């Protein structure tokens, strides 16, 4: 929940900086330079969480479909474990790396790539929490 609030605050700060003219508007996805992601933690978030998340949801749904009788078993424990692991890795990354850096044009490509990654993490968190019927926090 704390990480949801952190990410909401990050994007609010970015939007406020855009309105002040410090940062340009977010570019089209085709203009993003994924190669600007150089930190190991960035790739870890992408390959260990964002990409496999759909498969985790599919497996949780298969557990539901294969249940018989009155009792229904959901894979909620897998989603919870996934969220705990993601939260630890995300917090470690977020505490080390500055997403919104100096408003210098040569740093924008890395900032936009990181913001896109953070957008993916935010959507993943919201989706996972939604499967558990937990509304995400937008501020603390």
N, CA, C and O of each residue as an XYZ file, in Angstrom:
560
protein
N       0.824     -1.191      0.000
C       0.000      0.000      0.000
C       0.874      1.263      0.000
O       0.580      2.243     -0.684
N       1.942      1.208      0.778
C       2.860      2.347      0.849
C       3.463      2.626     -0.526
O       3.598      3.783     -0.922
N       3.825      1.571     -1.252
C       4.421      1.756     -2.569
C       3.423      2.319     -3.569
O       3.815      3.060     -4.470
N       2.159      1.991     -3.437
C       1.127      2.606     -4.289
C       1.096      4.110     -4.055
O       1.035      4.894     -5.002
N       1.138      4.501     -2.797
C       1.128      5.925     -2.457
C       2.401      6.614     -2.954
O       2.348      7.741     -3.446
N       3.537      5.938     -2.825
C       4.801      6.505     -3.322
C       4.733      6.765     -4.817
O       5.156      7.818     -5.295
N       4.198      5.799     -5.550
C       4.121      5.943     -7.000
C       3.124      7.030     -7.399
O       3.375      7.784     -8.339
N       2.013      7.116     -6.704
C       1.056      8.188     -6.988
C       1.697      9.553     -6.762
O       1.514     10.473     -7.558
N       2.442      9.675     -5.679
C       3.140     10.916     -5.374
C       4.183     11.234     -6.438
O       4.337     12.387     -6.840
N       4.898     10.207     -6.895
C       5.902     10.393     -7.951
C       5.256     10.991     -9.201
O       5.765     11.964     -9.757
N       4.142     10.414     -9.642
C       3.495     10.890    -10.855
C       2.843     12.261    -10.659
O       2.775     13.051    -11.602
N       2.370     12.548     -9.461
C       1.846     13.887     -9.170
C       2.976     14.914     -9.237
O       2.795     16.013     -9.760
N       4.136     14.548     -8.706
C       5.298     15.446     -8.751
C       5.744     15.683    -10.184
O       6.093     16.803    -10.559
N       5.730     14.624    -10.979
C       6.100     14.768    -12.392
C       5.130     15.713    -13.091
O       5.564     16.622    -13.798
N       3.828     15.518    -12.908
C       2.830     16.369    -13.554
C       2.962     17.830    -13.112
O       2.824     18.744    -13.925
N       3.228     18.040    -11.828
C       3.417     19.406    -11.330
C       4.637     20.044    -11.990
O       4.612     21.227    -12.329
N       5.689     19.276    -12.171
C       6.901     19.791    -12.820
C       6.664     20.080    -14.299
O       7.229     21.028    -14.844
N       5.833     19.271    -14.947
C       5.471     19.526    -16.349
C       4.712     20.850    -16.430
O       4.977     21.667    -17.311
N       3.782     21.057    -15.524
C       2.988     22.294    -15.537
C       3.851     23.521    -15.264
O       3.557     24.618    -15.739
N       4.929     23.322    -14.487
C       5.850     24.433    -14.205
C       6.851     24.649    -15.337
O       7.603     25.625    -15.331
N       6.858     23.740    -16.302
C       7.775     23.856    -17.434
C       9.158     23.261    -17.198
O      10.065     23.460    -18.006
N       9.325     22.529    -16.092
C      10.625     21.921    -15.812
C      10.887     20.686    -16.676
O      12.008     20.470    -17.136
N       9.854     19.883    -16.892
C       9.963     18.666    -17.692
C       9.018     18.758    -18.885
O       7.968     19.397    -18.811
N       9.400     18.116    -19.977
C       8.454     18.050    -21.111
C       7.371     17.013    -20.846
O       7.477     16.200    -19.928
N       6.324     17.060    -21.670
C       5.263     16.057    -21.602
C       5.846     14.677    -21.874
O       6.884     14.543    -22.523
N       5.167     13.661    -21.371
C       5.609     12.282    -21.573
C       5.519     11.936    -23.055
O       4.487     12.181    -23.679
N       6.575     11.373    -23.627
C       6.563     11.067    -25.063
C       5.709      9.839    -25.385
O       5.300      9.094    -24.494
N       5.455      9.651    -26.666
C       4.764      8.447    -27.137
C       5.617      7.230    -26.788
O       6.840      7.329    -26.686
N       4.970      6.092    -26.606
C       5.689      4.857    -26.247
C       6.753      4.506    -27.281
O       7.808      3.982    -26.924
N       6.494      4.783    -28.545
C       7.465      4.453    -29.604
C       8.735      5.288    -29.504
O       9.757      4.925    -30.087
N       8.689      6.391    -28.780
C       9.855      7.255    -28.639
C      10.682      6.943    -27.387
O      11.752      7.521    -27.194
N      10.200      6.047    -26.549
C      10.931      5.699    -25.330
C      12.157      4.860    -25.665
O      12.127      4.031    -26.574
N      13.218      5.081    -24.933
C      14.469      4.354    -25.148
C      14.691      3.399    -23.977
O      15.228      3.782    -22.937
N      14.270      2.157    -24.167
C      14.385      1.155    -23.109
C      15.850      0.925    -22.746
O      16.160      0.562    -21.612
N      16.738      1.131    -23.691
C      18.171      0.957    -23.428
C      18.687      1.936    -22.378
O      19.781      1.752    -21.845
N      17.908      2.974    -22.078
C      18.310      3.933    -21.049
C      18.199      3.337    -19.650
O      18.727      3.902    -18.692
N      17.516      2.199    -19.525
C      17.439      1.501    -18.231
C      18.728      0.720    -18.060
O      18.988     -0.233    -18.793
N      19.524      1.122    -17.102
C      20.844      0.508    -16.932
C      21.038     -0.162    -15.574
O      21.963     -0.952    -15.390
N      20.180      0.153    -14.652
C      20.281     -0.417    -13.307
C      19.787     -1.863    -13.306
O      18.805     -2.186    -13.974
N      20.456     -2.721    -12.567
C      20.017     -4.112    -12.457
C      18.604     -4.199    -11.888
O      17.811     -5.039    -12.314
N      18.292     -3.337    -10.930
C      16.969     -3.333    -10.309
C      15.848     -3.039    -11.288
O      14.727     -3.519    -11.117
N      16.146     -2.251    -12.314
C      15.132     -1.934    -13.324
C      14.767     -3.180    -14.120
O      13.593     -3.455    -14.368
N      15.777     -3.915    -14.508
C      15.542     -5.142    -15.277
C      14.912     -6.213    -14.396
O      14.105     -7.019    -14.860
N      15.286     -6.212    -13.136
C      14.692     -7.161    -12.196
C      13.187     -6.915    -12.071
O      12.403     -7.865    -12.084
N      12.782     -5.660    -11.950
C      11.359     -5.340    -11.861
C      10.625     -5.759    -13.132
O       9.508     -6.274    -13.077
N      11.259     -5.534    -14.262
C      10.628     -5.873    -15.533
C      10.495     -7.380    -15.717
O       9.403     -7.881    -15.986
N      11.608     -8.106    -15.572
C      11.616     -9.533    -15.891
C      11.083    -10.431    -14.777
O      10.598    -11.529    -15.052
N      11.166     -9.981    -13.525
C      10.692    -10.821    -12.422
C       9.260    -10.517    -12.001
O       8.628    -11.323    -11.319
N       8.744     -9.349    -12.408
C       7.420     -8.973    -11.928
C       6.460     -8.555    -13.048
O       5.394     -9.150    -13.206
N       6.830     -7.552    -13.808
C       5.891     -7.033    -14.807
C       5.568     -8.077    -15.869
O       4.397     -8.323    -16.162
N       6.587     -8.687    -16.443
C       6.349     -9.666    -17.510
C       5.620    -10.917    -17.008
O       4.659    -11.336    -17.652
N       6.024    -11.531    -15.897
C       5.345    -12.774    -15.475
C       4.020    -12.583    -14.736
O       3.371    -13.567    -14.380
N       3.607    -11.338    -14.499
C       2.394    -11.112    -13.711
C       1.153    -11.718    -14.362
O       0.324    -12.304    -13.666
N       1.013    -11.593    -15.655
C      -0.146    -12.165    -16.352
C      -0.239    -13.663    -16.159
O      -1.329    -14.210    -15.990
N       0.907    -14.326    -16.185
C       0.932    -15.775    -15.978
C       0.507    -16.131    -14.556
O      -0.190    -17.123    -14.343
N       0.923    -15.329    -13.594
C       0.506    -15.553    -12.204
C      -1.012    -15.459    -12.084
O      -1.641    -16.285    -11.423
N      -1.592    -14.454    -12.724
C      -3.051    -14.317    -12.682
C      -3.728    -15.494    -13.374
O      -4.748    -15.995    -12.900
N      -3.164    -15.936    -14.494
C      -3.725    -17.101    -15.187
C      -3.698    -18.332    -14.287
O      -4.676    -19.077    -14.224
N      -2.583    -18.549    -13.590
C      -2.468    -19.703    -12.697
C      -3.456    -19.596    -11.547
O      -4.041    -20.598    -11.136
N      -3.647    -18.391    -11.026
C      -4.620    -18.198     -9.947
C      -6.022    -18.502    -10.443
O      -6.818    -19.101     -9.720
N      -6.334    -18.099    -11.663
C      -7.640    -18.378    -12.256
C      -7.830    -19.851    -12.543
O      -8.946    -20.357    -12.419
N      -6.770    -20.561    -12.926
C      -6.871    -21.995    -13.176
C      -7.185    -22.730    -11.885
O      -7.916    -23.720    -11.890
N      -6.635    -22.249    -10.785
C      -6.941    -22.851     -9.491
C      -8.426    -22.728     -9.217
O      -9.050    -23.663     -8.713
N      -8.995    -21.579     -9.546
C     -10.425    -21.365     -9.349
C     -11.234    -22.306    -10.239
O     -12.192    -22.925     -9.774
N     -10.860    -22.418    -11.505
C     -11.614    -23.249    -12.440
C     -11.521    -24.738    -12.101
O     -12.444    -25.499    -12.391
N     -10.413    -25.155    -11.491
C     -10.255    -26.579    -11.203
C     -10.869    -26.991     -9.867
O     -10.890    -28.177     -9.536
N     -11.366    -26.029     -9.100
C     -11.995    -26.344     -7.817
C     -13.345    -27.013     -8.051
O     -14.076    -26.676     -8.982
N     -13.652    -27.965     -7.185
C     -14.946    -28.639     -7.281
C     -15.647    -28.565     -5.935
O     -15.017    -28.384     -4.893
N     -16.944    -28.708     -5.982
C     -17.708    -28.725     -4.743
C     -18.054    -27.330     -4.265
O     -17.989    -26.356     -5.014
N     -18.420    -27.263     -3.004
C     -18.871    -26.018     -2.397
C     -17.686    -25.107     -2.090
O     -17.804    -23.882     -2.127
N     -16.567    -25.708     -1.794
C     -15.393    -24.935     -1.414
C     -14.623    -24.508     -2.654
O     -14.332    -25.330     -3.524
N     -14.296    -23.227     -2.735
C     -13.524    -22.684     -3.860
C     -12.156    -22.285     -3.335
O     -12.044    -21.597     -2.320
N     -11.134    -22.716     -4.023
C      -9.765    -22.371     -3.645
C      -9.215    -21.397     -4.676
O      -9.182    -21.696     -5.869
N      -8.791    -20.252     -4.220
C      -8.169    -19.264     -5.087
C      -6.670    -19.235     -4.822
O      -6.211    -19.617     -3.746
N      -5.931    -18.788     -5.793
C      -4.485    -18.667     -5.628
C      -4.099    -17.347     -5.001
O      -3.101    -16.744     -5.395
N      -4.874    -16.885     -4.026
C      -4.597    -15.581     -3.427
C      -3.261    -15.568     -2.689
O      -2.597    -14.534     -2.618
N      -2.867    -16.721     -2.139
C      -1.587    -16.739     -1.429
C      -0.438    -16.472     -2.384
O       0.553    -15.858     -1.991
N      -0.546    -16.920     -3.637
C       0.502    -16.658     -4.629
C       0.552    -15.170     -4.967
O       1.633    -14.603     -5.129
N      -0.614    -14.542     -5.072
C      -0.661    -13.109     -5.362
C      -0.067    -12.335     -4.190
O       0.676    -11.376     -4.397
N      -0.386    -12.738     -2.969
C       0.154    -12.064     -1.781
C       1.675    -12.206     -1.700
O       2.377    -11.233     -1.426
N       2.180    -13.408     -1.935
C       3.633    -13.622     -1.920
C       4.309    -12.794     -3.006
O       5.374    -12.215     -2.791
N       3.678    -12.746     -4.170
C       4.186    -11.953     -5.285
C       4.265    -10.481     -4.892
O       5.270     -9.822     -5.157
N       3.212     -9.964     -4.262
C       3.186     -8.566     -3.850
C       4.235     -8.255     -2.791
O       4.853     -7.191     -2.825
N       4.438     -9.162     -1.860
C       5.455     -8.951     -0.825
C       6.837     -8.894     -1.459
O       7.632     -8.008     -1.147
N       7.119     -9.828     -2.340
C       8.413     -9.861     -3.017
C       8.617     -8.612     -3.872
O       9.682     -7.996     -3.832
N       7.603     -8.245     -4.639
C       7.674     -7.039     -5.466
C       7.910     -5.811     -4.594
O       8.738     -4.962     -4.925
N       7.202     -5.718     -3.506
C       7.335     -4.546     -2.627
C       8.745     -4.419     -2.079
O       9.282     -3.314     -2.001
N       9.342     -5.523     -1.704
C      10.713     -5.469     -1.180
C      11.689     -5.026     -2.273
O      12.525     -4.152     -2.043
N      11.582     -5.628     -3.458
C      12.500     -5.274     -4.544
C      12.262     -3.851     -5.047
O      13.208     -3.124     -5.351
N      10.992     -3.464     -5.129
C      10.687     -2.110     -5.564
C      11.225     -1.086     -4.564
O      11.833     -0.094     -4.966
N      11.011     -1.313     -3.280
C      11.486     -0.370     -2.259
C      13.002     -0.232     -2.309
O      13.537      0.870     -2.193
N      13.681     -1.343     -2.480
C      15.137     -1.309     -2.588
C      15.562     -0.460     -3.785
O      16.457      0.377     -3.671
N      14.931     -0.675     -4.907
C      15.240      0.090     -6.113
C      14.905      1.567     -5.915
O      15.730      2.439     -6.190
N      13.711      1.838     -5.444
C      13.223      3.210     -5.321
C      14.071      4.027     -4.346
O      14.246      5.231     -4.535
N      14.593      3.383     -3.312
C      15.427      4.087     -2.339
C      16.822      4.400     -2.884
O      17.492      5.308     -2.392
N      17.257      3.654     -3.893
C      18.590      3.845     -4.477
C      18.600      4.798     -5.673
O      19.576      5.518     -5.883
N      17.536      4.804     -6.445
C      17.534      5.471     -7.741
C      16.621      6.695     -7.729
O      15.513      6.652     -7.193
N      17.095      7.769     -8.319
C      16.276      8.972     -8.464
C      15.561      8.891     -9.809
O      16.196      8.882    -10.863
N      14.249      8.831     -9.758
C      13.450      8.732    -10.976
C      13.365     10.105    -11.645
O      13.667     10.252    -12.830
N      12.957     11.090    -10.878
C      12.861     12.458    -11.389
C      14.156     13.182    -11.057
O      14.350     13.656     -9.938
N      15.021     13.257    -12.029
C      16.317     13.893    -11.814
C      16.294     15.364    -12.167
O      15.242     15.997    -12.250
N      17.460     15.871    -12.365
C      17.608     17.259    -12.768
C      16.893     17.478    -14.106
O      16.925     16.602    -14.971
N      16.258     18.625    -14.281
C      15.556     18.882    -15.545
C      16.525     19.268    -16.676
O      16.467     20.373    -17.216
N      17.408     18.333    -17.014
C      18.383     18.562    -18.072
C      18.031     17.676    -19.267
O      17.803     16.477    -19.099
N      17.984     18.245    -20.459
C      17.548     17.488    -21.639
C      18.282     16.169    -21.870
O      17.668     15.205    -22.328
N      19.555     16.102    -21.572
C      20.280     14.849    -21.814
C      19.903     13.738    -20.819
O      20.277     12.582    -21.020
N      19.178     14.072    -19.765
C      18.741     13.067    -18.791
C      17.286     12.626    -19.006
O      16.820     11.696    -18.349
N      16.574     13.284    -19.915
C      15.156     13.002    -20.095
C      14.880     11.588    -20.591
O      13.903     10.975    -20.162
N      15.713     11.052    -21.483
C      15.418      9.713    -22.013
C      15.443      8.668    -20.900
O      14.599      7.772    -20.873
N      16.395      8.777    -19.992
C      16.450      7.835    -18.871
C      15.275      8.065    -17.924
O      14.676      7.107    -17.436
N      14.946      9.310    -17.666
C      13.824      9.620    -16.782
C      12.522      9.063    -17.356
O      11.725      8.480    -16.622
N      12.300      9.235    -18.652
C      11.068      8.736    -19.264
C      11.019      7.211    -19.268
O       9.954      6.628    -19.062
N      12.149      6.561    -19.497
C      12.180      5.096    -19.448
C      11.859      4.616    -18.040
O      11.121      3.647    -17.860
N      12.411      5.290    -17.051
C      12.135      4.927    -15.659
C      10.680      5.208    -15.292
O      10.046      4.411    -14.600
N      10.159      6.322    -15.745
C       8.748      6.619    -15.472
C       7.835      5.576    -16.107
O       6.834      5.183    -15.509
N       8.171      5.130    -17.304
C       7.359      4.097    -17.939
C       7.425      2.799    -17.132
O       6.412      2.120    -16.962
N       8.598      2.461    -16.644
C       8.746      1.282    -15.790
C       7.920      1.446    -14.519
O       7.249      0.508    -14.087
N       7.967      2.625    -13.925
C       7.199      2.885    -12.704
C       5.700      2.841    -12.990
O       4.917      2.412    -12.143
N       5.307      3.277    -14.165
C       3.897      3.183    -14.553
C       3.473      1.714    -14.601
O       2.380      1.363    -14.158
N       4.344      0.864    -15.142
C       4.046     -0.566    -15.189
C       3.929     -1.168    -13.798
O       3.030     -1.968    -13.536
N       4.838     -0.785    -12.904
C       4.785     -1.282    -11.523
C       3.508     -0.802    -10.841
O       2.856     -1.565    -10.128
N       3.156      0.453    -11.059
C       1.933      1.004    -10.448
C       0.696      0.262    -10.942
O      -0.170     -0.093    -10.142
N       0.604      0.025    -12.236
C      -0.549     -0.691    -12.783
C      -0.587     -2.123    -12.267
O      -1.659     -2.650    -11.971
N       0.568     -2.747    -12.159
C       0.658     -4.107    -11.637
C       0.162     -4.143    -10.184
O      -0.644     -5.000     -9.822
N       0.642     -3.220     -9.369
C       0.203     -3.170     -7.968
C      -1.310     -2.973     -7.874
O      -1.982     -3.652     -7.098
N      -1.832     -2.054     -8.655
C      -3.271     -1.786     -8.606
C      -4.066     -3.016     -9.047
O      -5.083     -3.354     -8.442
N      -3.602     -3.675    -10.090
C      -4.298     -4.869    -10.587
C      -4.246     -5.996     -9.557
O      -5.260     -6.641     -9.290
N      -3.070     -6.233     -8.981
C      -2.928     -7.306     -7.992
C      -3.784     -7.029     -6.766
O      -4.446     -7.931     -6.252
N      -3.776     -5.791     -6.297
C      -4.603     -5.445     -5.145
C      -6.090     -5.568     -5.483
O      -6.896     -5.970     -4.644
N      -6.435     -5.224     -6.699
C      -7.824     -5.343     -7.133
C      -8.291     -6.798     -7.105
O      -9.440     -7.070     -6.757
N      -7.412     -7.733     -7.468
C      -7.792     -9.145     -7.424
C      -8.089     -9.590     -5.997
O      -8.826    -10.552     -5.781
N      -7.516     -8.894     -5.031
C      -7.745     -9.197     -3.621
C      -8.837     -8.306     -3.023
O      -9.112     -8.366     -1.825
N      -9.454     -7.484     -3.869
C     -10.498     -6.536     -3.454
C      -9.980     -5.539     -2.422
O     -10.664     -5.212     -1.453
N      -8.753     -5.063     -2.652
C      -8.144     -4.065     -1.786
C      -7.897     -2.807     -2.624
O      -7.163     -2.859     -3.610
N      -8.499     -1.687     -2.242
C      -8.257     -0.450     -2.998
C      -6.856      0.090     -2.697
O      -6.430      0.092     -1.542
N      -6.142      0.546     -3.725
C      -4.791      1.091     -3.484
C      -4.858      2.474     -2.839
O      -5.820      3.218     -3.026
N      -3.827      2.797     -2.087
C      -3.716      4.132     -1.505
C      -3.119      5.075     -2.544
O      -2.240      4.685     -3.313
N      -3.596      6.307     -2.564
C      -3.041      7.293     -3.479
C      -2.208      8.338     -2.743
O      -1.480      9.115     -3.360
N      -2.324      8.344     -1.428
C      -1.487      9.206     -0.603
C      -1.476      8.677      0.821
O      -2.356      7.923      1.238
N      -0.464      9.090      1.544
C      -0.356      8.625      2.941
C      -0.743      9.765      3.861
O      -0.727      9.606      5.082
